[in-house]
């Protein structure tokens, strides 16, 4: 999954939906120039939660692909 591809934006949408229901914090995003440095959200705790969320997604995807 590459930043700025369809899969990435779908993952962001899934996380935003999850975070609105389960987490406290701002969901404001940083400028897209920072995304390649793994800084997606302005709120540091929300950003860390997204990184964990995306790591879990990638782990599941690798298991499904037999990697």
Secondary structure as UniProt FT lines:
FT   TURN            3..4
FT   HELIX           6..22
FT   HELIX           32..37
FT   HELIX           44..64
FT   TURN            65..66
//
